[in-house]
Amino acid sequence: MKQEPNPGKKMASDPADAFGVAMGDMWRAMTGAAALPTGSMPMASLPVTSLARLQSDYLQQATEMWNSSLQRLQSDAKAPAPALGDRRFASSAWLGNPAAAFTAQMYLLNARTLMQMADSLEADAKTKARVRFAVQQWVDAASPSNFLALNPEALDKAIQTKGESIAHGMQHLLEDLKKGHVSQTDETVFEVGRNVATTEGTVVFENALMQLIEYKPLTAKVFERPMLFVPPCINKFYILDLQPENSVIRHTVAQGHRTFVISWRNPDESLKAMGWDDYIEQGPLAAIAAVQAITGLDQINMLGFCVGGTLLSTALAVLAARGEQPAHSLTLLTTLLDFESTGILDIFIDEQMVKLREMTLGNQAPGGPGLLKGQELATTFSFLRPNDLVWNYVVANYLKGESPPPFDLLYWNGDSTNLPGPMYCWYLRHTYLQNELKKPGALTVCGEKVDLGQIKAPVFIYGSREDHIVPWTAAYASVPLLRGSARVPKVKFVLGASGHIAGVINPPAKVKRSHWVNDKLPVSAEEWFDTATEVPGSWWPQWTDWLKPYGGKLVPAPKTPGNRQFKAIEPAPGRYVKVKA
């Protein structure tokens, strides 16, 4: 039996050792580990037994692959290679070309082996996750489909078009270099206020950080109690109002709810010193006060989406500490309140990273705080799914010279927003790093000790099953935080199919996807799912049915927006949302 190798680099004495040394050198070069001081890296090791097994499997599969390729060539040169189970190599251009098919097969074998090496690493959970993420990024970038000389589809198109596809690809590349990002859609097709964010409404209040929009009723009568939406401030609000047929806002208005929505300002240098307290005070707290004054009601229905839900819940906890309970009902869509399990984003967060951000963007930065540029956030989120959101467009736009088709959701995705450094750094430290929001009294916000358990309102919580930003189990973790001590549960949890955005923006008319319901609320998210019932179609009807009793009686719809104190400022969607990062 082999002994574990001595620490430190050594000469390879057998093929397994040679394989390991080569992979180790590649890993150090890829991650920059060689530049780190001794002792600064987390401890990690790859057992020799695992390495030997991987090497044996690799050599066996590579040999079988080579022999199969030779047999196809000898028997019938036109016989295509078997399907590879990867859409990047699914076309006949790959499978019908022996050299291209073998290249793709070898790439997939190498990719599997590298990922198996990452999975076999002996290290703490975060180190393993970081290694796996880095290897996956390298593997995805190294795909032969990403290179013109190795991509038979792109080469065939270049021949068929007599080089025009390459010329168009170069044009697309130059245009994207000017824009600073890879185009995912035809951005010339869309314009905010013209064919996205078109639900009719009026801005009735604004301050330095947000505008408050009141939407024109679509029904003769509306529910007495209004609805306030708090969207995420790291994106623009019109994700909730893309097109009339998939607009959450229009759907809510059509159900008879008098609807108000916050439109966050895209921060510039004048707002770079804004902190979390500023966002609470000038965001949800200001909006709640305005809606109360306009409607004359102390309690209103509220909805928070993603970071908007975190901001709204924090604001309600601040008001609870002041003896106020303005929420008649609370809806949270893909929202984190307990940051114990944040999925893939957790690999980016540690003390060193947060300190670096505080020293470069926060109040500790030399020369004052700065702005986190929207493009940096957008790029980070895109590389969480690189094949779908990066390399797919590199191949289509640049190698094949194709123009991306118009798609409203991807247009919104590219319309990024900045964040003030102090606000961003506070959010990183106190939620993602230290997970203090869930601890009663651990945080002081706007001068008040916050306790989410003091929010006295029924809550509807939605999570998306394939969400890589807010894992659905983390969304479920809000249940015990908001359930309180009442004997009758005041929380309803619904799980939708798909991801962070597509799962939410799923109108009933499309009859797409499905959702899961379960009136029982066990401690474990997995237990909830095990006894949940899958229901075809959109989750929206579940929400509208749940919300309806909290709307109150029906009253004649207001004829004009706002009131004497809150007069019309400009038509929706307002000028704040049109500012580019």
Summary of the structure (lengths in Angstrom):
residues: 581
radius of gyration: 26.9
end to end distance: 60.1
largest distance: 85.9
contacts: 1896
relative contact order: 0.12
helix: 47%
strand: 13%
